[in-house]
């Protein structure tokens, strides 16, 4: 249960979001939410606790889900100790930090950037692609150019810490994605090489939006783009039905158009958790050998405010924030 007194005391003492998140990690609840709870925001991994607080600041005042998800994931993007999202992200194998993000609103509008370098907040650039251009997706130099035109500052993103880790990696230059590293550390740390924040929100008016942002797989090939900025793969929202987002090895999510699949299954009557489970099982069915070695997790929220998640492997967690729970992480169920 959310302990309001503890929450207020921590906030008043100026406690960091990180401290809040750490205190929340041990708590668990059944995976199915009480129906009809809104507003509500959910997001992937333990770092979602901090991000949800950013979104909650918008939702609790009757704000729009779209504004909430942008504000929420910007918190994760701003954390330079996070090496899987935003400018603190580990680079590709040639030392370039390139960021991917997308956003989708309740009206079916969407925007995305992929392989964008030199800019801190890809989610906000994705939103501007959605709102200010006739396009859905901008990539690479074009995305950076657009961001600069919109007033973003371009600068070198590779932090000293990321550069150190990259140089360490160069000694062996072995590419091997590690499962659930974010969860292993509890909070962002220096060892892990993947994990994305995907966030879904249902606002007080009953409208849905979602956002997804990542630095992609660490040590990826230059130019590699995963599922996260791809509408339908890393994120999908249909305001009649619900929204879904994904984390993990993006190649397998793209092959199955994962988030779109989850939303379509919810349209057919699946609960959020059952829809995520079916999407995971499609991955296993198509590539059973690969599925044993990688992590993929789906997270979904329906129009009623019910949520659920399912992952290939144990260790996937997500964070929930509504009127009753402000600081909660929930372990996702897994296929193996
Ligand atoms: C990608 N899906 O680039 C992202 C990475 C991620 O947990 O989510 N890792 O493939």
py3Dmol code that shows the C-alpha trace and the ligand (Angstrom):
import py3Dmol

protein = """\
ATOM      1  CA  UNK A   1       0.000   0.000   0.000  1.00  0.00           C
ATOM      2  CA  UNK A   2       1.209   3.522  -0.710  1.00  0.00           C
ATOM      3  CA  UNK A   3       2.276   5.127   2.508  1.00  0.00           C
ATOM      4  CA  UNK A   4       1.393   8.772   2.023  1.00  0.00           C
ATOM      5  CA  UNK A   5       3.036   9.970   5.235  1.00  0.00           C
ATOM      6  CA  UNK A   6       6.303   8.299   4.280  1.00  0.00           C
ATOM      7  CA  UNK A   7       6.055   9.713   0.760  1.00  0.00           C
ATOM      8  CA  UNK A   8       5.464  13.269   1.991  1.00  0.00           C
ATOM      9  CA  UNK A   9       8.233  12.973   4.584  1.00  0.00           C
ATOM     10  CA  UNK A  10      10.699  11.743   2.005  1.00  0.00           C
ATOM     11  CA  UNK A  11       9.738  14.502  -0.405  1.00  0.00           C
ATOM     12  CA  UNK A  12       9.961  17.163   2.282  1.00  0.00           C
ATOM     13  CA  UNK A  13      13.406  15.978   3.233  1.00  0.00           C
ATOM     14  CA  UNK A  14      14.411  16.526  -0.354  1.00  0.00           C
ATOM     15  CA  UNK A  15      14.940  12.817  -0.897  1.00  0.00           C
ATOM     16  CA  UNK A  16      15.916  11.966  -4.421  1.00  0.00           C
ATOM     17  CA  UNK A  17      13.632  10.020  -6.721  1.00  0.00           C
ATOM     18  CA  UNK A  18      16.290   7.326  -6.590  1.00  0.00           C
ATOM     19  CA  UNK A  19      15.796   6.887  -2.849  1.00  0.00           C
ATOM     20  CA  UNK A  20      12.056   6.688  -3.397  1.00  0.00           C
ATOM     21  CA  UNK A  21      12.500   4.077  -6.051  1.00  0.00           C
ATOM     22  CA  UNK A  22      14.824   1.977  -3.914  1.00  0.00           C
ATOM     23  CA  UNK A  23      12.321   1.973  -1.065  1.00  0.00           C
ATOM     24  CA  UNK A  24       9.676   0.724  -3.481  1.00  0.00           C
ATOM     25  CA  UNK A  25      11.478  -2.141  -5.089  1.00  0.00           C
ATOM     26  CA  UNK A  26      10.655  -4.741  -2.486  1.00  0.00           C
ATOM     27  CA  UNK A  27       6.891  -4.199  -2.617  1.00  0.00           C
ATOM     28  CA  UNK A  28       4.710  -6.471  -4.674  1.00  0.00           C
ATOM     29  CA  UNK A  29       1.024  -6.715  -5.454  1.00  0.00           C
ATOM     30  CA  UNK A  30      -1.103  -8.987  -7.614  1.00  0.00           C
ATOM     31  CA  UNK A  31      -0.576  -8.203 -11.239  1.00  0.00           C
ATOM     32  CA  UNK A  32      -4.155  -7.327 -12.180  1.00  0.00           C
ATOM     33  CA  UNK A  33      -5.261  -3.835 -11.310  1.00  0.00           C
ATOM     34  CA  UNK A  34      -8.521  -2.745  -9.879  1.00  0.00           C
ATOM     35  CA  UNK A  35     -10.687  -1.865 -12.870  1.00  0.00           C
ATOM     36  CA  UNK A  36     -11.580   1.690 -13.619  1.00  0.00           C
ATOM     37  CA  UNK A  37      -8.720   3.336 -11.787  1.00  0.00           C
ATOM     38  CA  UNK A  38      -7.825   6.550 -13.468  1.00  0.00           C
ATOM     39  CA  UNK A  39      -5.737   8.476 -13.910  1.00  0.00           C
ATOM     40  CA  UNK A  40      -3.013   5.880 -13.991  1.00  0.00           C
ATOM     41  CA  UNK A  41       0.494   5.662 -15.404  1.00  0.00           C
ATOM     42  CA  UNK A  42       2.621   2.550 -15.830  1.00  0.00           C
ATOM     43  CA  UNK A  43       6.142   2.119 -17.116  1.00  0.00           C
ATOM     44  CA  UNK A  44       8.850  -0.459 -17.632  1.00  0.00           C
ATOM     45  CA  UNK A  45      11.508  -1.467 -15.087  1.00  0.00           C
ATOM     46  CA  UNK A  46      12.338  -0.156 -11.652  1.00  0.00           C
ATOM     47  CA  UNK A  47      13.415   3.208 -13.012  1.00  0.00           C
ATOM     48  CA  UNK A  48       9.771   3.634 -14.007  1.00  0.00           C
ATOM     49  CA  UNK A  49       9.031   4.587 -10.397  1.00  0.00           C
ATOM     50  CA  UNK A  50      10.875   7.877 -10.799  1.00  0.00           C
ATOM     51  CA  UNK A  51       9.491   8.470 -14.272  1.00  0.00           C
ATOM     52  CA  UNK A  52       5.920   7.822 -13.147  1.00  0.00           C
ATOM     53  CA  UNK A  53       6.282  10.561 -10.569  1.00  0.00           C
ATOM     54  CA  UNK A  54       7.007  13.005 -13.381  1.00  0.00           C
ATOM     55  CA  UNK A  55       3.912  11.848 -15.247  1.00  0.00           C
ATOM     56  CA  UNK A  56       1.820  11.903 -12.089  1.00  0.00           C
ATOM     57  CA  UNK A  57       2.583  15.595 -11.651  1.00  0.00           C
ATOM     58  CA  UNK A  58       0.596  16.177 -14.856  1.00  0.00           C
ATOM     59  CA  UNK A  59      -2.112  13.534 -14.359  1.00  0.00           C
ATOM     60  CA  UNK A  60      -3.060  14.461 -10.803  1.00  0.00           C
ATOM     61  CA  UNK A  61      -3.949  17.974 -11.950  1.00  0.00           C
ATOM     62  CA  UNK A  62      -6.253  16.702 -14.673  1.00  0.00           C
ATOM     63  CA  UNK A  63      -3.577  17.048 -17.349  1.00  0.00           C
ATOM     64  CA  UNK A  64      -3.421  15.236 -20.652  1.00  0.00           C
ATOM     65  CA  UNK A  65      -1.901  11.759 -20.888  1.00  0.00           C
ATOM     66  CA  UNK A  66       0.303  12.957 -23.762  1.00  0.00           C
ATOM     67  CA  UNK A  67       1.902  15.660 -21.595  1.00  0.00           C
ATOM     68  CA  UNK A  68       2.242  13.159 -18.757  1.00  0.00           C
ATOM     69  CA  UNK A  69       4.172  10.538 -20.715  1.00  0.00           C
ATOM     70  CA  UNK A  70       6.514  13.116 -22.200  1.00  0.00           C
ATOM     71  CA  UNK A  71       7.216  14.650 -18.771  1.00  0.00           C
ATOM     72  CA  UNK A  72       7.627  11.188 -17.256  1.00  0.00           C
ATOM     73  CA  UNK A  73      10.171   9.707 -19.603  1.00  0.00           C
ATOM     74  CA  UNK A  74      12.141  12.957 -19.735  1.00  0.00           C
ATOM     75  CA  UNK A  75      13.093  12.201 -16.130  1.00  0.00           C
ATOM     76  CA  UNK A  76      14.725   8.943 -17.210  1.00  0.00           C
ATOM     77  CA  UNK A  77      16.356  10.643 -20.192  1.00  0.00           C
ATOM     78  CA  UNK A  78      17.846  13.261 -17.834  1.00  0.00           C
ATOM     79  CA  UNK A  79      19.560  10.726 -15.591  1.00  0.00           C
ATOM     80  CA  UNK A  80      23.152  10.574 -16.786  1.00  0.00           C
ATOM     81  CA  UNK A  81      23.821   7.550 -14.568  1.00  0.00           C
ATOM     82  CA  UNK A  82      21.323   5.609 -16.669  1.00  0.00           C
ATOM     83  CA  UNK A  83      23.245   3.903 -19.452  1.00  0.00           C
ATOM     84  CA  UNK A  84      20.286   2.642 -21.467  1.00  0.00           C
ATOM     85  CA  UNK A  85      18.143   5.741 -21.966  1.00  0.00           C
ATOM     86  CA  UNK A  86      19.024   9.295 -23.008  1.00  0.00           C
ATOM     87  CA  UNK A  87      22.416  10.994 -23.244  1.00  0.00           C
ATOM     88  CA  UNK A  88      23.973   8.838 -20.496  1.00  0.00           C
ATOM     89  CA  UNK A  89      23.379   5.809 -22.738  1.00  0.00           C
ATOM     90  CA  UNK A  90      26.237   3.603 -23.818  1.00  0.00           C
ATOM     91  CA  UNK A  91      27.407   4.199 -27.385  1.00  0.00           C
ATOM     92  CA  UNK A  92      27.450   1.957 -30.414  1.00  0.00           C
ATOM     93  CA  UNK A  93      30.568  -0.075 -31.107  1.00  0.00           C
ATOM     94  CA  UNK A  94      32.192   2.919 -32.816  1.00  0.00           C
ATOM     95  CA  UNK A  95      31.641   5.232 -29.849  1.00  0.00           C
ATOM     96  CA  UNK A  96      28.580   7.165 -31.091  1.00  0.00           C
ATOM     97  CA  UNK A  97      25.655   7.670 -28.702  1.00  0.00           C
ATOM     98  CA  UNK A  98      22.505   7.482 -30.828  1.00  0.00           C
ATOM     99  CA  UNK A  99      19.025   7.738 -29.361  1.00  0.00           C
ATOM    100  CA  UNK A 100      15.630   6.336 -30.379  1.00  0.00           C
ATOM    101  CA  UNK A 101      12.187   7.461 -29.174  1.00  0.00           C
ATOM    102  CA  UNK A 102       8.548   7.621 -30.148  1.00  0.00           C
ATOM    103  CA  UNK A 103       5.308   9.006 -28.799  1.00  0.00           C
ATOM    104  CA  UNK A 104       1.648   8.399 -29.629  1.00  0.00           C
ATOM    105  CA  UNK A 105      -1.473  10.230 -28.502  1.00  0.00           C
ATOM    106  CA  UNK A 106      -5.181   9.507 -28.116  1.00  0.00           C
ATOM    107  CA  UNK A 107      -5.998  10.838 -31.582  1.00  0.00           C
ATOM    108  CA  UNK A 108      -3.773   8.389 -33.424  1.00  0.00           C
ATOM    109  CA  UNK A 109      -1.038  10.967 -33.934  1.00  0.00           C
ATOM    110  CA  UNK A 110       2.508   9.744 -33.576  1.00  0.00           C
ATOM    111  CA  UNK A 111       6.086  10.935 -33.942  1.00  0.00           C
ATOM    112  CA  UNK A 112       9.455   9.281 -33.806  1.00  0.00           C
ATOM    113  CA  UNK A 113      13.201   9.800 -34.056  1.00  0.00           C
ATOM    114  CA  UNK A 114      15.762   7.070 -34.608  1.00  0.00           C
ATOM    115  CA  UNK A 115      19.538   7.005 -34.545  1.00  0.00           C
ATOM    116  CA  UNK A 116      19.576  10.633 -33.449  1.00  0.00           C
ATOM    117  CA  UNK A 117      22.890  11.962 -32.122  1.00  0.00           C
ATOM    118  CA  UNK A 118      23.900  15.083 -30.146  1.00  0.00           C
ATOM    119  CA  UNK A 119      20.457  15.866 -28.633  1.00  0.00           C
ATOM    120  CA  UNK A 120      19.438  15.258 -25.005  1.00  0.00           C
ATOM    121  CA  UNK A 121      15.696  14.626 -25.145  1.00  0.00           C
ATOM    122  CA  UNK A 122      14.659  12.421 -28.066  1.00  0.00           C
ATOM    123  CA  UNK A 123      11.111  12.055 -26.712  1.00  0.00           C
ATOM    124  CA  UNK A 124      10.510  15.800 -27.021  1.00  0.00           C
ATOM    125  CA  UNK A 125      11.936  15.821 -30.546  1.00  0.00           C
ATOM    126  CA  UNK A 126       9.625  12.900 -31.396  1.00  0.00           C
ATOM    127  CA  UNK A 127       6.689  14.918 -30.109  1.00  0.00           C
ATOM    128  CA  UNK A 128       7.680  17.850 -32.308  1.00  0.00           C
ATOM    129  CA  UNK A 129       7.987  15.546 -35.330  1.00  0.00           C
ATOM    130  CA  UNK A 130       4.391  14.560 -34.561  1.00  0.00           C
ATOM    131  CA  UNK A 131       3.134  18.090 -34.053  1.00  0.00           C
ATOM    132  CA  UNK A 132       5.185  20.200 -36.445  1.00  0.00           C
ATOM    133  CA  UNK A 133       5.895  18.047 -39.469  1.00  0.00           C
ATOM    134  CA  UNK A 134       3.767  16.129 -41.961  1.00  0.00           C
ATOM    135  CA  UNK A 135       5.892  13.042 -41.141  1.00  0.00           C
ATOM    136  CA  UNK A 136       5.985  10.340 -38.492  1.00  0.00           C
ATOM    137  CA  UNK A 137       9.681   9.524 -38.322  1.00  0.00           C
ATOM    138  CA  UNK A 138      12.996  11.356 -38.745  1.00  0.00           C
ATOM    139  CA  UNK A 139      16.316   9.549 -38.569  1.00  0.00           C
ATOM    140  CA  UNK A 140      20.015  10.285 -38.075  1.00  0.00           C
ATOM    141  CA  UNK A 141      21.347  13.635 -39.229  1.00  0.00           C
ATOM    142  CA  UNK A 142      17.900  14.757 -40.379  1.00  0.00           C
ATOM    143  CA  UNK A 143      16.516  14.235 -36.889  1.00  0.00           C
ATOM    144  CA  UNK A 144      19.386  16.177 -35.318  1.00  0.00           C
ATOM    145  CA  UNK A 145      18.984  18.981 -37.867  1.00  0.00           C
ATOM    146  CA  UNK A 146      15.267  19.211 -37.126  1.00  0.00           C
ATOM    147  CA  UNK A 147      15.923  19.257 -33.373  1.00  0.00           C
ATOM    148  CA  UNK A 148      18.418  22.106 -33.736  1.00  0.00           C
ATOM    149  CA  UNK A 149      15.943  24.032 -35.888  1.00  0.00           C
ATOM    150  CA  UNK A 150      13.425  23.587 -33.077  1.00  0.00           C
ATOM    151  CA  UNK A 151      15.833  25.123 -30.563  1.00  0.00           C
ATOM    152  CA  UNK A 152      17.520  22.044 -29.056  1.00  0.00           C
ATOM    153  CA  UNK A 153      21.231  22.388 -28.294  1.00  0.00           C
ATOM    154  CA  UNK A 154      23.494  19.932 -30.098  1.00  0.00           C
ATOM    155  CA  UNK A 155      26.449  18.648 -28.079  1.00  0.00           C
ATOM    156  CA  UNK A 156      28.602  15.560 -27.716  1.00  0.00           C
ATOM    157  CA  UNK A 157      26.627  13.029 -25.683  1.00  0.00           C
ATOM    158  CA  UNK A 158      29.282  10.482 -24.764  1.00  0.00           C
ATOM    159  CA  UNK A 159      29.867  10.930 -21.016  1.00  0.00           C
ATOM    160  CA  UNK A 160      33.244  10.216 -19.404  1.00  0.00           C
ATOM    161  CA  UNK A 161      31.722   7.171 -17.703  1.00  0.00           C
ATOM    162  CA  UNK A 162      30.251   5.778 -20.921  1.00  0.00           C
ATOM    163  CA  UNK A 163      33.521   6.377 -22.747  1.00  0.00           C
ATOM    164  CA  UNK A 164      35.386   4.445 -20.057  1.00  0.00           C
ATOM    165  CA  UNK A 165      32.995   1.502 -20.332  1.00  0.00           C
ATOM    166  CA  UNK A 166      33.151   1.588 -24.130  1.00  0.00           C
ATOM    167  CA  UNK A 167      36.956   1.466 -24.051  1.00  0.00           C
ATOM    168  CA  UNK A 168      36.769  -1.461 -21.653  1.00  0.00           C
ATOM    169  CA  UNK A 169      34.370  -3.199 -24.019  1.00  0.00           C
ATOM    170  CA  UNK A 170      36.667  -2.519 -26.992  1.00  0.00           C
ATOM    171  CA  UNK A 171      39.301  -4.796 -25.448  1.00  0.00           C
ATOM    172  CA  UNK A 172      37.174  -7.829 -26.282  1.00  0.00           C
ATOM    173  CA  UNK A 173      34.587  -6.165 -28.561  1.00  0.00           C
ATOM    174  CA  UNK A 174      32.214  -9.024 -27.884  1.00  0.00           C
ATOM    175  CA  UNK A 175      28.559  -8.245 -28.435  1.00  0.00           C
ATOM    176  CA  UNK A 176      26.382 -10.183 -26.038  1.00  0.00           C
ATOM    177  CA  UNK A 177      23.177  -8.646 -24.718  1.00  0.00           C
ATOM    178  CA  UNK A 178      22.746  -9.412 -21.020  1.00  0.00           C
ATOM    179  CA  UNK A 179      19.282 -10.200 -19.679  1.00  0.00           C
ATOM    180  CA  UNK A 180      17.615  -8.036 -17.069  1.00  0.00           C
ATOM    181  CA  UNK A 181      20.640  -6.042 -16.171  1.00  0.00           C
ATOM    182  CA  UNK A 182      18.596  -3.076 -14.992  1.00  0.00           C
ATOM    183  CA  UNK A 183      16.724  -5.301 -12.619  1.00  0.00           C
ATOM    184  CA  UNK A 184      19.873  -7.021 -11.434  1.00  0.00           C
ATOM    185  CA  UNK A 185      21.219  -3.734 -10.208  1.00  0.00           C
ATOM    186  CA  UNK A 186      17.911  -2.575  -8.804  1.00  0.00           C
ATOM    187  CA  UNK A 187      18.621   0.888 -10.108  1.00  0.00           C
ATOM    188  CA  UNK A 188      20.621   2.163 -13.026  1.00  0.00           C
ATOM    189  CA  UNK A 189      24.253   1.193 -12.635  1.00  0.00           C
ATOM    190  CA  UNK A 190      27.348   0.957 -14.737  1.00  0.00           C
ATOM    191  CA  UNK A 191      27.259  -2.665 -15.847  1.00  0.00           C
ATOM    192  CA  UNK A 192      24.120  -3.146 -17.834  1.00  0.00           C
ATOM    193  CA  UNK A 193      23.738  -2.740 -21.564  1.00  0.00           C
ATOM    194  CA  UNK A 194      20.035  -2.628 -22.335  1.00  0.00           C
ATOM    195  CA  UNK A 195      16.626  -1.579 -21.007  1.00  0.00           C
ATOM    196  CA  UNK A 196      14.203   0.947 -22.337  1.00  0.00           C
ATOM    197  CA  UNK A 197      11.574   3.064 -20.694  1.00  0.00           C
ATOM    198  CA  UNK A 198       8.138   2.524 -22.196  1.00  0.00           C
ATOM    199  CA  UNK A 199       5.316   4.428 -20.509  1.00  0.00           C
ATOM    200  CA  UNK A 200       1.528   4.319 -20.899  1.00  0.00           C
ATOM    201  CA  UNK A 201      -0.932   6.702 -19.275  1.00  0.00           C
ATOM    202  CA  UNK A 202      -4.693   7.014 -18.993  1.00  0.00           C
ATOM    203  CA  UNK A 203      -5.743  10.494 -17.937  1.00  0.00           C
ATOM    204  CA  UNK A 204      -8.724  11.665 -15.880  1.00  0.00           C
ATOM    205  CA  UNK A 205     -10.732  12.202 -19.082  1.00  0.00           C
ATOM    206  CA  UNK A 206     -10.144   8.592 -20.098  1.00  0.00           C
ATOM    207  CA  UNK A 207      -7.683   9.305 -22.900  1.00  0.00           C
ATOM    208  CA  UNK A 208      -4.566   7.237 -23.490  1.00  0.00           C
ATOM    209  CA  UNK A 209      -1.056   8.079 -24.665  1.00  0.00           C
ATOM    210  CA  UNK A 210       2.330   6.376 -24.658  1.00  0.00           C
ATOM    211  CA  UNK A 211       6.030   7.110 -24.964  1.00  0.00           C
ATOM    212  CA  UNK A 212       9.091   4.982 -25.453  1.00  0.00           C
ATOM    213  CA  UNK A 213      12.740   6.090 -25.335  1.00  0.00           C
ATOM    214  CA  UNK A 214      16.114   4.342 -25.343  1.00  0.00           C
ATOM    215  CA  UNK A 215      19.752   4.485 -26.316  1.00  0.00           C
ATOM    216  CA  UNK A 216      19.209   1.025 -27.786  1.00  0.00           C
ATOM    217  CA  UNK A 217      21.474  -1.933 -27.309  1.00  0.00           C
ATOM    218  CA  UNK A 218      24.913  -0.972 -26.055  1.00  0.00           C
ATOM    219  CA  UNK A 219      27.730  -1.632 -28.527  1.00  0.00           C
ATOM    220  CA  UNK A 220      25.237  -2.019 -31.379  1.00  0.00           C
ATOM    221  CA  UNK A 221      26.327  -1.689 -34.986  1.00  0.00           C
ATOM    222  CA  UNK A 222      26.390   1.890 -36.231  1.00  0.00           C
ATOM    223  CA  UNK A 223      22.987   2.636 -37.714  1.00  0.00           C
ATOM    224  CA  UNK A 224      21.194  -0.178 -35.882  1.00  0.00           C
ATOM    225  CA  UNK A 225      17.660   0.759 -34.844  1.00  0.00           C
ATOM    226  CA  UNK A 226      15.600  -1.380 -32.485  1.00  0.00           C
ATOM    227  CA  UNK A 227      11.886  -1.577 -31.819  1.00  0.00           C
ATOM    228  CA  UNK A 228      11.615   1.409 -29.494  1.00  0.00           C
ATOM    229  CA  UNK A 229      11.111   4.210 -32.058  1.00  0.00           C
ATOM    230  CA  UNK A 230       8.985   2.068 -34.355  1.00  0.00           C
ATOM    231  CA  UNK A 231       5.263   2.667 -34.027  1.00  0.00           C
ATOM    232  CA  UNK A 232       3.556  -0.713 -33.678  1.00  0.00           C
ATOM    233  CA  UNK A 233       6.719  -2.444 -32.474  1.00  0.00           C
ATOM    234  CA  UNK A 234       8.009  -0.571 -29.404  1.00  0.00           C
ATOM    235  CA  UNK A 235       4.792   1.345 -28.789  1.00  0.00           C
ATOM    236  CA  UNK A 236       1.206   1.445 -29.935  1.00  0.00           C
ATOM    237  CA  UNK A 237      -1.859   3.262 -28.637  1.00  0.00           C
ATOM    238  CA  UNK A 238      -5.457   2.995 -29.791  1.00  0.00           C
ATOM    239  CA  UNK A 239      -7.686   5.204 -27.714  1.00  0.00           C
ATOM    240  CA  UNK A 240     -10.665   2.878 -28.224  1.00  0.00           C
ATOM    241  CA  UNK A 241      -8.816  -0.108 -26.793  1.00  0.00           C
ATOM    242  CA  UNK A 242      -5.557   0.505 -24.933  1.00  0.00           C
ATOM    243  CA  UNK A 243      -1.832   0.875 -25.326  1.00  0.00           C
ATOM    244  CA  UNK A 244       1.214  -1.363 -25.236  1.00  0.00           C
ATOM    245  CA  UNK A 245       4.955  -0.950 -25.113  1.00  0.00           C
ATOM    246  CA  UNK A 246       7.974  -3.237 -25.070  1.00  0.00           C
ATOM    247  CA  UNK A 247      11.471  -3.635 -23.762  1.00  0.00           C
ATOM    248  CA  UNK A 248      14.227  -6.098 -24.516  1.00  0.00           C
ATOM    249  CA  UNK A 249      15.883  -7.259 -27.693  1.00  0.00           C
ATOM    250  CA  UNK A 250      14.116  -5.124 -30.265  1.00  0.00           C
ATOM    251  CA  UNK A 251      14.784  -7.320 -33.282  1.00  0.00           C
ATOM    252  CA  UNK A 252      12.348  -9.948 -31.986  1.00  0.00           C
ATOM    253  CA  UNK A 253       9.724  -7.325 -31.175  1.00  0.00           C
ATOM    254  CA  UNK A 254       9.960  -5.848 -34.669  1.00  0.00           C
ATOM    255  CA  UNK A 255       9.574  -9.280 -36.275  1.00  0.00           C
ATOM    256  CA  UNK A 256       6.256  -9.697 -34.480  1.00  0.00           C
ATOM    257  CA  UNK A 257       5.062  -6.052 -34.547  1.00  0.00           C
ATOM    258  CA  UNK A 258       4.720  -6.657 -30.835  1.00  0.00           C
ATOM    259  CA  UNK A 259       2.941  -3.644 -29.376  1.00  0.00           C
ATOM    260  CA  UNK A 260       0.387  -3.473 -32.183  1.00  0.00           C
ATOM    261  CA  UNK A 261      -0.274  -7.165 -31.673  1.00  0.00           C
ATOM    262  CA  UNK A 262      -0.894  -6.666 -27.948  1.00  0.00           C
ATOM    263  CA  UNK A 263      -3.377  -3.859 -28.610  1.00  0.00           C
ATOM    264  CA  UNK A 264      -5.199  -5.872 -31.272  1.00  0.00           C
ATOM    265  CA  UNK A 265      -5.456  -8.832 -28.890  1.00  0.00           C
ATOM    266  CA  UNK A 266      -6.949  -6.551 -26.235  1.00  0.00           C
ATOM    267  CA  UNK A 267      -9.446  -5.399 -28.876  1.00  0.00           C
ATOM    268  CA  UNK A 268     -10.487  -9.042 -29.208  1.00  0.00           C
ATOM    269  CA  UNK A 269     -11.144  -9.224 -25.474  1.00  0.00           C
ATOM    270  CA  UNK A 270      -7.821 -10.377 -24.052  1.00  0.00           C
ATOM    271  CA  UNK A 271      -6.852  -8.861 -20.697  1.00  0.00           C
ATOM    272  CA  UNK A 272      -3.664  -6.775 -20.801  1.00  0.00           C
ATOM    273  CA  UNK A 273      -1.645  -9.588 -19.233  1.00  0.00           C
ATOM    274  CA  UNK A 274      -3.106 -12.286 -21.510  1.00  0.00           C
ATOM    275  CA  UNK A 275      -2.394 -10.128 -24.567  1.00  0.00           C
ATOM    276  CA  UNK A 276       1.224  -9.603 -23.481  1.00  0.00           C
ATOM    277  CA  UNK A 277       1.565 -13.346 -22.847  1.00  0.00           C
ATOM    278  CA  UNK A 278       0.284 -14.217 -26.309  1.00  0.00           C
ATOM    279  CA  UNK A 279       2.741 -11.746 -27.890  1.00  0.00           C
ATOM    280  CA  UNK A 280       5.603 -13.358 -25.943  1.00  0.00           C
ATOM    281  CA  UNK A 281       4.455 -16.804 -27.054  1.00  0.00           C
ATOM    282  CA  UNK A 282       4.522 -15.717 -30.699  1.00  0.00           C
ATOM    283  CA  UNK A 283       8.195 -14.822 -30.240  1.00  0.00           C
ATOM    284  CA  UNK A 284       8.895 -18.230 -28.724  1.00  0.00           C
ATOM    285  CA  UNK A 285       6.981 -19.991 -31.487  1.00  0.00           C
ATOM    286  CA  UNK A 286       8.837 -18.232 -34.267  1.00  0.00           C
ATOM    287  CA  UNK A 287      12.366 -18.470 -32.840  1.00  0.00           C
ATOM    288  CA  UNK A 288      12.430 -20.915 -29.911  1.00  0.00           C
ATOM    289  CA  UNK A 289      16.212 -21.090 -29.725  1.00  0.00           C
ATOM    290  CA  UNK A 290      16.720 -17.320 -29.754  1.00  0.00           C
ATOM    291  CA  UNK A 291      13.841 -16.848 -27.306  1.00  0.00           C
ATOM    292  CA  UNK A 292      15.669 -18.890 -24.663  1.00  0.00           C
ATOM    293  CA  UNK A 293      18.646 -16.555 -24.711  1.00  0.00           C
ATOM    294  CA  UNK A 294      17.116 -13.109 -24.755  1.00  0.00           C
ATOM    295  CA  UNK A 295      14.708 -10.978 -22.782  1.00  0.00           C
ATOM    296  CA  UNK A 296      11.608  -9.304 -24.201  1.00  0.00           C
ATOM    297  CA  UNK A 297       8.876  -7.829 -22.031  1.00  0.00           C
ATOM    298  CA  UNK A 298       5.527  -6.320 -22.980  1.00  0.00           C
ATOM    299  CA  UNK A 299       3.494  -3.946 -20.844  1.00  0.00           C
ATOM    300  CA  UNK A 300      -0.139  -3.005 -21.567  1.00  0.00           C
ATOM    301  CA  UNK A 301      -2.883  -0.728 -20.270  1.00  0.00           C
ATOM    302  CA  UNK A 302      -6.477  -0.861 -21.428  1.00  0.00           C
ATOM    303  CA  UNK A 303      -9.137   1.801 -21.669  1.00  0.00           C
ATOM    304  CA  UNK A 304     -10.582   0.737 -18.290  1.00  0.00           C
ATOM    305  CA  UNK A 305      -7.296   1.362 -16.508  1.00  0.00           C
ATOM    306  CA  UNK A 306      -6.433  -2.334 -16.160  1.00  0.00           C
ATOM    307  CA  UNK A 307      -2.809  -3.198 -16.744  1.00  0.00           C
ATOM    308  CA  UNK A 308      -0.625  -6.251 -17.112  1.00  0.00           C
ATOM    309  CA  UNK A 309       2.734  -7.443 -18.326  1.00  0.00           C
ATOM    310  CA  UNK A 310       4.476 -10.572 -19.504  1.00  0.00           C
ATOM    311  CA  UNK A 311       8.089 -11.317 -20.349  1.00  0.00           C
ATOM    312  CA  UNK A 312      10.133 -14.059 -21.927  1.00  0.00           C
ATOM    313  CA  UNK A 313      12.384 -14.375 -18.889  1.00  0.00           C
ATOM    314  CA  UNK A 314      12.102 -13.848 -15.175  1.00  0.00           C
ATOM    315  CA  UNK A 315      13.298 -10.516 -13.848  1.00  0.00           C
ATOM    316  CA  UNK A 316      11.134  -8.061 -15.778  1.00  0.00           C
ATOM    317  CA  UNK A 317       9.501  -5.446 -13.563  1.00  0.00           C
ATOM    318  CA  UNK A 318       7.215  -2.512 -14.129  1.00  0.00           C
ATOM    319  CA  UNK A 319       6.105   0.491 -12.102  1.00  0.00           C
ATOM    320  CA  UNK A 320       2.557   1.665 -11.422  1.00  0.00           C
ATOM    321  CA  UNK A 321       1.281   4.994 -10.194  1.00  0.00           C
ATOM    322  CA  UNK A 322      -2.342   5.903  -9.515  1.00  0.00           C
ATOM    323  CA  UNK A 323      -4.335   7.373  -6.653  1.00  0.00           C
ATOM    324  CA  UNK A 324      -3.605   4.369  -4.450  1.00  0.00           C
ATOM    325  CA  UNK A 325      -0.087   3.422  -5.450  1.00  0.00           C
ATOM    326  CA  UNK A 326       2.557   5.989  -6.000  1.00  0.00           C
ATOM    327  CA  UNK A 327       5.764   4.066  -5.769  1.00  0.00           C
ATOM    328  CA  UNK A 328       5.210   0.492  -6.683  1.00  0.00           C
ATOM    329  CA  UNK A 329       7.111  -1.967  -8.817  1.00  0.00           C
ATOM    330  CA  UNK A 330       5.553  -5.237  -9.834  1.00  0.00           C
ATOM    331  CA  UNK A 331       7.394  -8.286 -11.146  1.00  0.00           C
ATOM    332  CA  UNK A 332       6.170  -9.322 -14.580  1.00  0.00           C
ATOM    333  CA  UNK A 333       5.244 -12.964 -15.141  1.00  0.00           C
ATOM    334  CA  UNK A 334       7.491 -14.903 -17.463  1.00  0.00           C
ATOM    335  CA  UNK A 335       7.352 -17.704 -19.989  1.00  0.00           C
ATOM    336  CA  UNK A 336      10.439 -19.523 -18.688  1.00  0.00           C
TER     337      UNK A 336
END
"""
ligand_1 = """\
10
LIG
C 16.198 -1.966 -28.421
N 14.249 -2.490 -27.128
O 16.866 -1.045 -28.872
C 15.456 -1.712 -27.127
C 16.373 -2.000 -26.002
C 15.733 -2.434 -24.750
O 15.821 -3.673 -22.837
O 14.610 -2.259 -24.483
N 16.375 -3.149 -23.920
O 16.125 -3.064 -28.950
"""
view = py3Dmol.view(width=600, height=400)
view.addModel(protein, "pdb")
view.setStyle({"model": 0}, {"cartoon": {"style": "trace"}})
view.addModel(ligand_1, "xyz")
view.setStyle({"model": 1}, {"stick": {}})
view.zoomTo()
view.show()
